[in-house]
Amino acid sequence: MSEPVVDAVSREADGSDGTDGEATEAEATTGASSVVAALEAVGVEAMFGVQGGAIMPVYDALFDSDIRHVTMAHEQGAAHAADAYGVVKGEPGVCLATSGPGATNLVTGIADANMDSDAMVALTGQVPSTMVGSDAFQETDTTGVTAPITKHNYFASDPDTVGDVVGEAFALADEGRPGPTLVDLPKDTTMGETDREPGPAETPSTYSPREEADSEAVAAAADAIGRAEKPLLLFGGGVVKGDACEEARRFAVEHGVPVVTTMPAIGSMPEDHDLCLSWAGMHGTGYANMAITHCDVLVAVGCRFDDRLTGGVDTFAPEAEVVHVDIDPAEISKNVHADYPLVGDAGTVVDQLHTAMSSSPEGPGDRWQEWREQCRAWKEEYPLAYATPEDEPLKPQFVVEALDEATPDDTIVTTGVGQHQMWAAQFWTFRSPRRWVSSHGLGTMGYGLPAAIGARLAADDDQQVVCVDGDGSFLMTMQELSVAVRENMDITVAVLNNEYIGMVRQWQDAFFEGRRMAADYDWCPQFDKLAEAFGARGYRVDTYDEVPDAIESALAYDGPAVIDFHIDPAENVYPMVASGGANGKFALSEEQL
């Protein structure tokens, strides 16, 4: 995480724990009990993990807690489930693992949360502190391994302060730019006695992310927007993470400015709204990429301008002055130069801009009407479309649209990574934030199923949870289906099975002369029968006629169901901007690459 590094916690028994010098005396207990007490104090309701030797004292303390613990089949699944739980719930998810391989198995999920700025707390067991550095059984330098992929991590060495450390880790994960934190828990710390209760969960006094942007900078940015002929709003993941969707939508609607989103921000603006051009980037809509290419002022909110969005930076929004709103000053001008840098909370700064724009074009005769009409024309010129020839296999886009049509608007969609992820993002219409749950920056195959488990626990009881997965992604974490069965979770998994690791095959055909090396997945099991073996409901679909009944039955089943959709193995994802290419020169077929 690129935020300023905070000082490690050091709340000693002298009262620097926020209790004005008076330690809270309590009956003698253990460091592990203090860990659980800290989690209860911040309102944790559920956590995901896998038992093991060094973390066992914490699990023992959980025995008497009301926190729901979900035992996952693999620690990576625990991290992804906690990540998705946090995305849907809007608060940090929590995962646990033991030392050594338990901790290292969390690493992919922690790195994923770090890249996507998802709030998460990881608790890892560790060998006794007296044995650290001796290559003890299942010892790993967990804080060293995870330092580059956490917002901050801690080695908790004192039973008296371990509860405060956990509370601080929770608070820090959610404050400012969110991200994962980790607390490494040596066994002598969790088993050691303490008579102190943890204090309130607080971030360090040295950590104070800015809320409001500089007023003069805001005024200058507002003037630039007001002078624009073709202004464009770009909503990034920070709009969702910062709970700024209401403010951002209001700004767009009241000023009549078209909106493009990044993939992590899908749903921040209703995709069926007249101003919304959906998401931009490598596989974003043609009309979103055209708007970015031709706008003259780009107002980016909570966006880090990663390469999958920008393509070649030199050709990104080439005609535009850039207003960049972000709570993390390290993101300003990191990839794309900001002409008007505004550091602060997304919702707060957008409201500042709104106030500063005392007058804005309104009504059908305003000078931005022509720009909006141009954006609508691009929508008509470059629609997301696909053909369904009778002599070709089932198209994945049809499956996604059928799932969308059969489910309520508040359905939560999780995905793995690959072609299926792009089709789900393109052909499912999202109208609200925190309904699209996917792996973006790290691109983690296997994210979808454990994420659906986390999302299921965070969602309302009457919400549908659908995992759109690929055969390759499903294979990576399919063992978590046993968890969904054990917990009787109402989850529908739609596997878009093309018997390839599809995105790799698409790139091999386009850029490697069709040399398909290690992309063929025709050795996959029969996923419908595999689902039944796990105790879930399984379906196989090969034709268009079978799609509606299978979806209806799977959604109606009160428990986990897997639909194995055998789709056209030759189908590719378009539009596509070649890696490093210009957004406005997207390809609609392989011949155009």
TORFI-170617 format. One record per residue (C-alpha): chain; x, y, z. Coordinates in pm, 1 decimal. Example, Ala and Ser with C-alpha at 12.3 -4.5 7.8 and 13.67 -1.06 7.14 Angstrom:
<nuvexs>
[A [1230.0 -450.0 780.0]]
[A [1367.0 -106.0 714.0]]
</nuvexs>
This chain:
<nuvexs>
[A [0.0 0.0 0.0]]
[A [141.8 333.7 -95.5]]
[A [12.4 537.9 198.6]]
[A [259.7 685.9 448.3]]
[A [382.3 411.1 677.4]]
[A [249.4 438.4 1031.2]]
[A [449.2 376.9 1344.3]]
[A [413.7 34.6 1497.9]]
[A [184.7 24.0 1799.5]]
[A [347.5 48.5 2139.1]]
[A [73.3 69.1 2394.4]]
[A [241.5 -29.0 2716.9]]
[A [82.6 -82.7 3053.3]]
[A [161.4 276.2 3150.8]]
[A [-168.2 396.1 3013.1]]
[A [-73.6 494.8 2655.3]]
[A [-363.1 278.4 2540.9]]
[A [-608.9 564.2 2536.5]]
[A [-735.1 513.7 2894.5]]
[A [-580.6 833.8 3035.3]]
[A [-314.3 648.8 3227.5]]
[A [-548.7 409.1 3404.5]]
[A [-522.5 50.2 3292.9]]
[A [-846.0 -145.4 3290.6]]
[A [-800.0 -419.2 3548.8]]
[A [-971.1 -747.1 3485.9]]
[A [-959.0 -1108.0 3596.7]]
[A [-644.3 -1282.1 3478.8]]
[A [-691.3 -1425.5 3132.2]]
[A [-476.1 -1493.7 2824.5]]
[A [-345.3 -1294.2 2532.6]]
[A [-563.9 -1505.5 2305.2]]
[A [-872.7 -1404.9 2501.2]]
[A [-764.0 -1043.5 2465.7]]
[A [-740.5 -1091.8 2087.2]]
[A [-1097.1 -1223.4 2076.4]]
[A [-1219.2 -948.6 2309.8]]
[A [-1071.5 -687.2 2076.5]]
[A [-1250.8 -842.3 1778.8]]
[A [-1578.8 -851.4 1970.2]]
[A [-1534.7 -488.4 2076.1]]
[A [-1515.2 -369.6 1713.6]]
[A [-1824.8 -567.9 1622.7]]
[A [-1676.4 -856.8 1423.8]]
[A [-1956.5 -1103.4 1348.3]]
[A [-1782.8 -1357.5 1125.5]]
[A [-1432.9 -1470.9 1039.5]]
[A [-1274.0 -1728.9 812.4]]
[A [-980.4 -1953.1 881.7]]
[A [-806.0 -2287.5 913.6]]
[A [-692.6 -2435.7 1247.8]]
[A [-332.4 -2518.1 1329.5]]
[A [-78.7 -2550.1 1608.3]]
[A [45.0 -2194.0 1654.3]]
[A [-299.1 -2031.7 1617.7]]
[A [-470.4 -2287.7 1840.8]]
[A [-481.3 -2064.6 2153.0]]
[A [-686.7 -1807.4 1959.3]]
[A [-923.4 -2076.7 1839.3]]
[A [-958.0 -2200.6 2196.1]]
[A [-1059.6 -1850.0 2302.5]]
[A [-1309.2 -1837.1 2014.4]]
[A [-1485.0 -2141.0 2164.1]]
[A [-1663.1 -1911.6 2409.7]]
[A [-1727.8 -1628.5 2162.6]]
[A [-2040.6 -1546.3 1964.7]]
[A [-1828.0 -1462.7 1659.3]]
[A [-1913.7 -1704.1 1382.3]]
[A [-1609.3 -1887.0 1253.6]]
[A [-1619.8 -2052.7 912.3]]
[A [-1357.2 -2321.3 865.4]]
[A [-1236.8 -2303.5 507.6]]
[A [-1078.6 -2585.1 306.9]]
[A [-762.6 -2382.9 234.6]]
[A [-612.9 -2067.7 383.2]]
[A [-617.7 -1890.1 47.0]]
[A [-992.8 -1943.8 46.3]]
[A [-1010.4 -1790.4 394.9]]
[A [-836.3 -1474.1 275.9]]
[A [-1058.5 -1438.9 -31.4]]
[A [-1373.0 -1502.9 173.0]]
[A [-1269.9 -1238.0 427.2]]
[A [-1187.9 -995.5 146.0]]
[A [-1527.3 -1039.7 -21.3]]
[A [-1707.7 -1025.6 313.7]]
[A [-1550.3 -685.9 369.8]]
[A [-1634.7 -561.4 19.9]]
[A [-2003.3 -647.1 62.6]]
[A [-2029.8 -550.2 429.6]]
[A [-1831.8 -227.9 403.5]]
[A [-1603.7 -313.5 695.8]]
[A [-1283.8 -516.1 736.0]]
[A [-1314.3 -890.7 692.2]]
[A [-1106.4 -1113.4 919.6]]
[A [-910.7 -1428.7 837.5]]
[A [-694.2 -1656.6 1053.4]]
[A [-421.0 -1908.0 985.2]]
[A [-145.1 -2084.2 1168.7]]
[A [225.8 -2019.7 1126.0]]
[A [446.6 -2130.1 837.3]]
[A [242.1 -2272.6 549.4]]
[A [-80.4 -2143.0 699.6]]
[A [49.3 -1787.8 686.6]]
[A [209.6 -1823.5 344.7]]
[A [-113.9 -1968.7 205.3]]
[A [-281.3 -1641.7 302.0]]
[A [-31.0 -1439.6 100.4]]
[A [-216.2 -1449.4 -233.2]]
[A [-536.7 -1329.9 -69.6]]
[A [-356.4 -1056.0 124.6]]
[A [-180.4 -937.3 -191.8]]
[A [-514.5 -936.6 -372.1]]
[A [-674.9 -720.8 -101.0]]
[A [-374.2 -488.6 -107.0]]
[A [-392.4 -430.7 -482.7]]
[A [-766.3 -358.8 -464.6]]
[A [-750.6 -148.0 -145.6]]
[A [-984.1 -386.4 37.9]]
[A [-1001.3 -360.0 416.4]]
[A [-901.7 -689.3 577.7]]
[A [-733.0 -811.4 895.7]]
[A [-520.6 -1126.6 893.2]]
[A [-428.2 -1297.6 1219.6]]
[A [-147.1 -1550.4 1197.5]]
[A [-5.3 -1783.5 1457.7]]
[A [369.3 -1783.2 1514.4]]
[A [618.0 -2001.9 1700.6]]
[A [703.7 -1880.4 2053.3]]
[A [905.1 -1561.0 2040.3]]
[A [1198.9 -1732.6 2212.3]]
[A [1219.8 -1967.8 1912.6]]
[A [1191.2 -1708.2 1637.3]]
[A [1493.6 -1728.2 1412.0]]
[A [1576.7 -2087.5 1503.3]]
[A [1401.6 -2245.5 1204.1]]
[A [1149.5 -2402.1 1438.3]]
[A [874.4 -2627.7 1306.4]]
[A [638.1 -2425.8 1084.8]]
[A [829.4 -2103.0 1138.0]]
[A [817.9 -1832.0 873.3]]
[A [908.9 -1464.8 894.3]]
[A [547.5 -1368.5 835.2]]
[A [589.0 -996.6 896.2]]
[A [886.3 -993.7 659.5]]
[A [700.9 -1187.3 391.4]]
[A [389.8 -969.5 409.7]]
[A [547.6 -626.6 465.1]]
[A [527.1 -535.1 92.3]]
[A [162.1 -642.6 61.1]]
[A [4.1 -501.7 377.5]]
[A [-92.6 -152.1 475.2]]
[A [88.7 -228.5 800.3]]
[A [174.9 -540.1 996.1]]
[A [260.8 -613.6 1357.1]]
[A [457.4 -867.0 1558.8]]
[A [261.3 -889.4 1884.4]]
[A [512.5 -962.9 2158.5]]
[A [321.7 -881.1 2479.7]]
[A [3.7 -1043.1 2620.2]]
[A [-81.1 -711.3 2789.4]]
[A [-92.6 -513.2 2464.9]]
[A [-192.0 -774.2 2206.2]]
[A [-559.8 -676.6 2225.7]]
[A [-471.6 -313.2 2158.9]]
[A [-260.2 -420.3 1862.3]]
[A [-548.6 -616.1 1710.3]]
[A [-785.8 -322.7 1765.4]]
[A [-542.1 -85.5 1598.9]]
[A [-495.7 -322.0 1305.0]]
[A [-872.4 -332.5 1255.6]]
[A [-909.5 45.7 1275.1]]
[A [-613.6 108.2 1045.1]]
[A [-739.9 -136.6 780.2]]
[A [-1054.6 72.7 734.1]]
[A [-927.0 426.6 787.5]]
[A [-817.4 647.5 498.7]]
[A [-728.8 436.1 197.9]]
[A [-840.0 87.0 303.4]]
[A [-610.9 -212.5 288.2]]
[A [-508.0 -533.1 461.3]]
[A [-329.0 -537.0 795.3]]
[A [-172.8 -837.8 965.6]]
[A [-97.9 -929.8 1326.4]]
[A [153.3 -1208.2 1384.4]]
[A [78.1 -1382.8 1713.8]]
[A [361.8 -1577.7 1881.1]]
[A [229.8 -1864.5 2086.7]]
[A [381.7 -1736.7 2410.7]]
[A [193.8 -1408.1 2357.3]]
[A [-143.7 -1574.8 2304.6]]
[A [-90.5 -1826.1 2585.7]]
[A [60.8 -1573.0 2824.9]]
[A [-144.0 -1434.3 3112.6]]
[A [-275.4 -1079.3 3129.0]]
[A [-514.1 -890.9 3354.9]]
[A [-570.8 -610.7 3108.1]]
[A [-863.9 -558.9 2876.3]]
[A [-797.9 -401.5 2536.4]]
[A [-871.3 -32.6 2499.8]]
[A [-1080.7 122.7 2223.6]]
[A [-974.4 46.1 1867.0]]
[A [-787.4 350.2 1739.6]]
[A [-546.9 432.3 1461.9]]
[A [-203.5 563.4 1564.6]]
[A [-185.9 933.6 1642.1]]
[A [71.7 960.8 1361.9]]
[A [-186.8 850.8 1103.9]]
[A [-418.6 1130.7 992.4]]
[A [-541.6 1102.3 632.5]]
[A [-668.9 1428.5 494.9]]
[A [-1044.4 1471.6 466.2]]
[A [-1080.5 1800.9 277.4]]
[A [-877.5 1914.2 -21.2]]
[A [-710.2 2253.4 -30.6]]
[A [-980.4 2512.7 -99.9]]
[A [-775.1 2704.1 -358.8]]
[A [-700.6 2379.4 -545.5]]
[A [-1070.7 2293.8 -540.8]]
[A [-1161.0 2635.6 -681.2]]
[A [-909.1 2599.2 -961.9]]
[A [-1037.6 2252.1 -1049.2]]
[A [-1398.0 2373.4 -1044.7]]
[A [-1305.9 2654.4 -1282.5]]
[A [-1142.8 2405.1 -1518.4]]
[A [-1454.2 2188.3 -1518.4]]
[A [-1673.2 2490.6 -1575.3]]
[A [-1464.5 2595.5 -1879.2]]
[A [-1470.4 2247.8 -2030.0]]
[A [-1649.9 2168.8 -2352.4]]
[A [-1632.1 1789.4 -2303.9]]
[A [-1602.5 1707.0 -1931.5]]
[A [-1598.9 1345.2 -1816.6]]
[A [-1620.1 1187.4 -1472.3]]
[A [-1411.2 876.3 -1406.8]]
[A [-1523.3 688.2 -1095.5]]
[A [-1258.6 455.3 -953.6]]
[A [-1272.7 195.3 -678.9]]
[A [-1215.5 466.5 -420.5]]
[A [-1568.5 594.8 -482.2]]
[A [-1700.9 261.4 -354.0]]
[A [-1439.7 212.3 -80.0]]
[A [-1500.0 564.0 45.7]]
[A [-1880.4 526.7 42.9]]
[A [-1890.6 825.9 -188.6]]
[A [-2132.7 690.6 -450.4]]
[A [-2418.3 916.0 -342.2]]
[A [-2206.7 1230.7 -364.9]]
[A [-2049.1 1124.3 -693.9]]
[A [-2383.7 1040.6 -854.0]]
[A [-2535.3 1367.6 -738.3]]
[A [-2250.1 1563.9 -892.1]]
[A [-2288.3 1380.0 -1223.4]]
[A [-2664.8 1422.1 -1241.7]]
[A [-2690.2 1782.0 -1124.3]]
[A [-2414.0 1899.1 -1357.2]]
[A [-2504.8 1670.0 -1646.1]]
[A [-2155.8 1518.1 -1681.3]]
[A [-2115.8 1173.6 -1844.4]]
[A [-1962.7 902.3 -1626.0]]
[A [-1712.8 626.7 -1698.0]]
[A [-1608.0 381.0 -1428.5]]
[A [-1315.5 150.1 -1372.3]]
[A [-1383.8 -221.0 -1316.5]]
[A [-1358.3 -195.4 -934.5]]
[A [-1613.8 87.0 -946.1]]
[A [-1877.5 -105.7 -1141.8]]
[A [-2215.2 -17.6 -991.5]]
[A [-2100.6 314.1 -844.3]]
[A [-2317.8 474.4 -1114.3]]
[A [-2624.5 275.8 -1226.2]]
[A [-2523.6 122.2 -1556.9]]
[A [-2866.6 181.5 -1703.7]]
[A [-2850.5 554.9 -1626.1]]
[A [-2845.4 779.0 -1932.4]]
[A [-2517.8 942.4 -1820.0]]
[A [-2334.9 614.7 -1754.5]]
[A [-2098.8 484.7 -2021.8]]
[A [-2006.1 174.9 -1816.0]]
[A [-1644.4 77.6 -1756.5]]
[A [-1333.7 159.3 -1955.4]]
[A [-1001.0 -6.6 -2021.5]]
[A [-866.3 -312.2 -2200.9]]
[A [-1205.0 -486.5 -2229.1]]
[A [-1425.7 -192.6 -2139.0]]
[A [-1697.1 -58.1 -2363.9]]
[A [-1600.8 112.4 -2686.4]]
[A [-1806.0 417.2 -2592.6]]
[A [-1633.2 453.7 -2253.5]]
[A [-1294.0 440.8 -2419.8]]
[A [-1400.9 688.3 -2687.2]]
[A [-1522.0 930.9 -2420.4]]
[A [-1188.9 911.5 -2237.9]]
[A [-1001.5 963.0 -2562.1]]
[A [-1196.3 1274.2 -2662.6]]
[A [-1280.6 1449.3 -2333.5]]
[A [-1109.0 1779.5 -2256.1]]
[A [-1136.7 1767.1 -1874.1]]
[A [-1120.8 1431.8 -1694.3]]
[A [-1231.3 1430.3 -1330.5]]
[A [-1093.8 1107.1 -1181.8]]
[A [-1218.7 1017.5 -834.2]]
[A [-1050.4 741.8 -632.5]]
[A [-866.1 602.5 -932.5]]
[A [-504.8 480.8 -948.6]]
[A [-475.7 476.5 -1331.1]]
[A [-347.9 121.5 -1364.2]]
[A [-225.5 -7.1 -1699.7]]
[A [-539.3 -209.1 -1774.4]]
[A [-735.1 115.1 -1764.8]]
[A [-494.0 349.4 -1938.3]]
[A [-331.3 135.4 -2205.0]]
[A [-40.1 350.8 -2316.0]]
[A [-16.7 641.6 -2071.4]]
[A [100.4 877.5 -2346.9]]
[A [-221.2 817.8 -2540.4]]
[A [-455.9 817.7 -2241.6]]
[A [-702.9 1108.6 -2242.4]]
[A [-463.9 1294.7 -2473.3]]
[A [-678.1 1609.1 -2502.8]]
[A [-770.6 1638.3 -2136.4]]
[A [-668.8 1833.9 -1834.1]]
[A [-684.7 1593.0 -1539.5]]
[A [-850.1 1661.9 -1205.2]]
[A [-743.1 1381.7 -971.1]]
[A [-924.6 1326.9 -639.9]]
[A [-763.1 1070.4 -409.7]]
[A [-716.0 1021.2 -38.0]]
[A [-368.4 878.1 -93.3]]
[A [-123.6 1150.5 -198.5]]
[A [113.2 885.0 -334.2]]
[A [-134.4 814.4 -615.9]]
[A [-135.9 1173.4 -742.2]]
[A [63.6 1191.9 -1068.4]]
[A [206.7 843.6 -1008.1]]
[A [94.5 714.7 -1347.5]]
[A [-100.4 1000.2 -1507.9]]
[A [-5.1 1362.8 -1448.0]]
[A [-266.2 1554.1 -1247.0]]
[A [-315.7 1913.7 -1357.2]]
[A [-541.2 1968.5 -1057.4]]
[A [-444.5 1742.0 -764.6]]
[A [-707.0 1719.5 -489.1]]
[A [-600.6 1511.3 -189.9]]
[A [-882.2 1412.8 43.3]]
[A [-1178.3 1186.8 109.0]]
[A [-1367.6 1112.8 -212.2]]
[A [-1715.1 1212.0 -95.3]]
[A [-1593.1 1519.2 89.0]]
[A [-1390.4 1649.5 -204.1]]
[A [-1665.1 1583.1 -457.9]]
[A [-1899.3 1785.6 -238.2]]
[A [-1636.3 2061.7 -224.3]]
[A [-1625.8 2063.8 -604.7]]
[A [-2003.4 2067.4 -619.4]]
[A [-2019.4 2371.2 -393.0]]
[A [-1740.9 2548.9 -581.9]]
[A [-1924.0 2513.2 -911.4]]
[A [-2173.2 2784.2 -827.2]]
[A [-2318.8 2780.7 -1176.6]]
[A [-2341.6 2485.6 -1409.7]]
[A [-2496.9 2433.0 -1751.8]]
[A [-2849.6 2303.1 -1711.1]]
[A [-3134.7 2220.0 -1940.2]]
[A [-3156.4 2099.1 -2300.7]]
[A [-2993.1 2412.0 -2439.9]]
[A [-2669.8 2399.3 -2241.0]]
[A [-2331.9 2372.2 -2411.9]]
[A [-2266.4 2021.5 -2273.1]]
[A [-2572.6 1880.0 -2446.6]]
[A [-2378.1 1827.9 -2767.6]]
[A [-2110.6 1635.4 -2573.8]]
[A [-2371.4 1412.7 -2410.4]]
[A [-2528.2 1348.1 -2748.5]]
[A [-2188.5 1250.8 -2885.0]]
[A [-2150.2 1000.0 -2599.4]]
[A [-2494.6 856.8 -2677.8]]
[A [-2394.5 828.3 -3043.8]]
[A [-2088.4 624.6 -2944.8]]
[A [-2317.4 396.7 -2743.5]]
[A [-2519.0 329.3 -3057.3]]
[A [-2210.5 293.5 -3274.9]]
[A [-2019.8 52.9 -3047.0]]
[A [-2277.4 -154.7 -2858.6]]
[A [-2184.4 -463.9 -2663.2]]
[A [-2322.6 -724.0 -2899.4]]
[A [-2275.7 -1088.1 -2994.2]]
[A [-2417.2 -1333.7 -3244.7]]
[A [-2587.5 -1667.0 -3169.2]]
[A [-2559.0 -1874.6 -3488.7]]
[A [-2751.2 -2201.0 -3472.8]]
[A [-2448.5 -2395.5 -3596.3]]
[A [-2220.9 -2272.5 -3314.5]]
[A [-2212.1 -2373.6 -2946.0]]
[A [-2370.0 -2183.4 -2659.4]]
[A [-2241.7 -1827.0 -2623.7]]
[A [-2122.0 -1716.5 -2277.7]]
[A [-2269.9 -1368.0 -2316.6]]
[A [-2615.5 -1524.6 -2351.0]]
[A [-2562.9 -1717.1 -2027.3]]
[A [-2461.8 -1404.0 -1835.0]]
[A [-2761.2 -1208.5 -1963.7]]
[A [-2993.4 -1498.8 -1877.4]]
[A [-2856.3 -1510.6 -1522.1]]
[A [-2895.1 -1135.1 -1485.9]]
[A [-3252.4 -1147.6 -1613.0]]
[A [-3344.5 -1431.1 -1375.1]]
[A [-3211.6 -1260.5 -1060.8]]
[A [-3313.9 -949.3 -863.3]]
[A [-3131.5 -617.6 -904.6]]
[A [-2956.9 -654.3 -567.8]]
[A [-2791.9 -986.2 -657.7]]
[A [-2424.3 -1008.1 -565.1]]
[A [-2195.2 -1138.9 -839.3]]
[A [-1850.4 -1279.6 -767.2]]
[A [-1606.9 -1401.9 -1030.7]]
[A [-1274.2 -1565.3 -1084.9]]
[A [-1036.9 -1412.6 -1338.4]]
[A [-1027.8 -1454.8 -1713.1]]
[A [-1268.2 -1435.8 -2004.1]]
[A [-1566.5 -1523.2 -1786.2]]
[A [-1486.4 -1227.5 -1560.4]]
[A [-1493.6 -989.2 -1856.7]]
[A [-1821.5 -1128.0 -1991.7]]
[A [-1979.0 -1096.1 -1646.3]]
[A [-1862.1 -735.3 -1619.8]]
[A [-1981.7 -652.8 -1970.5]]
[A [-2319.7 -824.4 -1985.3]]
[A [-2453.2 -801.2 -1630.3]]
[A [-2617.7 -466.8 -1555.4]]
[A [-2516.2 -336.9 -1211.1]]
[A [-2717.4 -58.6 -1052.5]]
[A [-2563.3 -40.5 -704.4]]
[A [-2217.3 -59.8 -548.6]]
[A [-2087.0 -361.9 -355.3]]
[A [-2273.9 -600.7 -585.1]]
[A [-1974.5 -666.6 -812.0]]
[A [-1704.2 -859.4 -622.4]]
[A [-1397.6 -958.2 -820.4]]
[A [-1019.0 -962.1 -826.7]]
[A [-891.0 -664.5 -1022.8]]
[A [-533.4 -552.9 -966.2]]
[A [-380.9 -891.6 -885.1]]
[A [-601.2 -1088.1 -1124.3]]
[A [-634.0 -1393.7 -899.3]]
[A [-781.2 -1701.4 -1061.5]]
[A [-983.7 -1897.4 -806.6]]
[A [-1117.7 -1586.8 -631.5]]
[A [-1482.2 -1644.1 -724.6]]
[A [-1600.2 -1938.2 -512.6]]
[A [-1444.0 -1845.1 -176.3]]
[A [-1552.2 -1486.0 -244.1]]
[A [-1908.9 -1609.9 -288.0]]
[A [-1887.0 -1775.7 54.1]]
[A [-1771.9 -1450.8 214.1]]
[A [-2032.8 -1252.3 24.7]]
[A [-2305.5 -1495.2 130.4]]
[A [-2233.1 -1433.1 498.9]]
[A [-2220.9 -1055.4 448.6]]
[A [-2533.6 -1034.7 232.2]]
[A [-2891.6 -1001.3 344.6]]
[A [-3070.9 -1333.5 382.4]]
[A [-3297.6 -1266.9 85.4]]
[A [-3017.4 -1159.9 -151.3]]
[A [-2901.2 -1392.1 -426.0]]
[A [-2529.2 -1468.2 -457.3]]
[A [-2407.9 -1586.7 -797.2]]
[A [-2050.8 -1685.6 -875.7]]
[A [-1967.8 -1660.0 -1245.9]]
[A [-1657.6 -1873.7 -1283.1]]
[A [-1439.5 -2029.2 -1549.9]]
[A [-1329.3 -2390.6 -1566.3]]
[A [-969.0 -2294.8 -1492.2]]
[A [-1057.9 -2064.5 -1203.2]]
[A [-1306.4 -2311.7 -1054.8]]
[A [-1042.8 -2585.3 -1050.9]]
[A [-814.1 -2371.7 -835.1]]
[A [-1043.4 -2337.8 -533.3]]
[A [-1328.4 -2582.9 -594.8]]
[A [-1253.4 -2751.9 -260.0]]
[A [-1437.3 -2459.9 -97.7]]
[A [-1759.1 -2607.2 -235.7]]
[A [-1739.6 -2846.9 59.0]]
[A [-1761.0 -2543.5 290.4]]
[A [-2069.1 -2409.7 113.0]]
[A [-2233.2 -2751.5 145.7]]
[A [-2137.9 -2789.4 512.1]]
[A [-2271.9 -2442.3 593.9]]
[A [-2580.3 -2490.0 370.6]]
[A [-2506.8 -2168.3 184.6]]
[A [-2745.6 -2060.1 -88.2]]
[A [-2493.8 -1993.7 -366.6]]
[A [-2527.1 -2052.5 -739.5]]
[A [-2203.8 -2118.2 -928.7]]
[A [-2219.4 -2074.0 -1305.5]]
[A [-1910.5 -2224.9 -1468.5]]
[A [-1852.4 -2089.6 -1820.6]]
[A [-1668.3 -2398.2 -1936.7]]
[A [-1479.8 -2361.0 -2265.1]]
[A [-1218.5 -2627.6 -2183.3]]
[A [-944.1 -2368.2 -2208.7]]
[A [-772.3 -2120.8 -1987.0]]
[A [-955.1 -1887.8 -2218.1]]
[A [-779.3 -1553.5 -2190.5]]
[A [-443.0 -1720.3 -2239.7]]
[A [-577.2 -1902.7 -2545.5]]
[A [-713.6 -1572.5 -2683.3]]
[A [-374.9 -1402.1 -2641.7]]
[A [-188.7 -1699.2 -2788.8]]
[A [-410.1 -1687.8 -3097.5]]
[A [-372.2 -1310.5 -3132.9]]
[A [-7.9 -1251.3 -3039.0]]
[A [172.8 -1588.1 -3047.4]]
[A [68.9 -1716.2 -3391.0]]
[A [-184.9 -1958.0 -3245.7]]
[A [79.7 -2158.7 -3059.1]]
[A [-147.6 -2291.5 -2783.5]]
[A [91.0 -2406.2 -2514.3]]
[A [-60.4 -2523.4 -2179.8]]
[A [-392.2 -2350.3 -2250.9]]
[A [-599.4 -2661.3 -2328.5]]
[A [-816.6 -2768.0 -2033.5]]
[A [-1008.4 -3054.1 -2191.9]]
[A [-890.3 -3271.1 -1902.8]]
[A [-1130.8 -3101.3 -1659.6]]
[A [-1371.4 -3319.8 -1460.8]]
[A [-1746.7 -3313.3 -1514.1]]
[A [-1831.6 -3026.0 -1283.7]]
[A [-2197.2 -3118.7 -1243.7]]
[A [-2104.8 -3463.8 -1116.5]]
[A [-1826.7 -3319.6 -905.1]]
[A [-2080.2 -3088.0 -742.3]]
[A [-2300.7 -3383.8 -657.8]]
[A [-2000.9 -3563.5 -504.8]]
[A [-1948.6 -3262.8 -276.0]]
[A [-2316.3 -3273.9 -178.7]]
[A [-2425.0 -2978.3 -389.2]]
[A [-2678.1 -2976.5 -671.7]]
[A [-2519.0 -3017.4 -1016.7]]
[A [-2642.6 -2932.3 -1366.7]]
[A [-2493.1 -2958.8 -1714.4]]
[A [-2606.4 -2728.5 -1995.3]]
[A [-2505.6 -2763.2 -2360.8]]
[A [-2779.9 -2583.7 -2554.9]]
[A [-2972.2 -2257.0 -2545.4]]
[A [-3297.2 -2442.3 -2473.8]]
[A [-3155.4 -2588.4 -2153.2]]
[A [-3040.7 -2254.7 -2009.0]]
[A [-3365.7 -2116.2 -1857.3]]
[A [-3470.9 -2434.1 -1674.9]]
[A [-3124.9 -2497.3 -1533.5]]
[A [-3095.5 -2141.5 -1403.5]]
[A [-3444.8 -2146.9 -1255.1]]
[A [-3383.5 -2478.3 -1079.4]]
[A [-3041.0 -2381.5 -947.6]]
[A [-3163.9 -2047.6 -811.7]]
[A [-3463.9 -2212.7 -648.6]]
[A [-3250.4 -2476.6 -475.7]]
[A [-3190.3 -2382.3 -111.1]]
[A [-2820.4 -2458.0 -101.4]]
[A [-2513.9 -2454.8 -324.2]]
[A [-2569.0 -2539.9 -688.7]]
[A [-2324.1 -2564.0 -976.6]]
[A [-2426.3 -2522.3 -1341.2]]
[A [-2164.9 -2644.6 -1587.0]]
[A [-2232.1 -2437.3 -1899.9]]
[A [-2043.7 -2584.4 -2195.7]]
[A [-1983.0 -2273.9 -2404.9]]
[A [-1825.8 -2199.1 -2740.8]]
[A [-1450.6 -2261.4 -2695.6]]
[A [-1371.0 -2023.5 -2982.5]]
[A [-1551.1 -1722.3 -2835.7]]
[A [-1327.7 -1424.0 -2752.3]]
[A [-1369.9 -1112.3 -2540.5]]
[A [-1415.5 -787.6 -2731.8]]
[A [-1374.9 -492.4 -2738.0]]
[A [-1003.6 -521.9 -2664.4]]
[A [-732.2 -261.1 -2632.2]]
[A [-396.3 -421.0 -2703.5]]
[A [-157.7 -405.4 -2408.5]]
[A [-0.7 -58.6 -2405.8]]
[A [-223.4 58.0 -2689.4]]
[A [-447.4 362.1 -2720.6]]
[A [-793.5 332.6 -2566.4]]
[A [-955.7 489.2 -2868.8]]
[A [-809.2 223.3 -3098.1]]
[A [-987.8 -77.2 -2951.3]]
[A [-1032.2 -390.6 -3156.3]]
[A [-1368.4 -550.8 -3220.5]]
[A [-1216.8 -865.3 -3370.3]]
[A [-883.7 -1046.8 -3383.4]]
[A [-815.5 -906.9 -3730.2]]
[A [-810.1 -552.0 -3587.8]]
[A [-544.6 -624.5 -3324.0]]
</nuvexs>
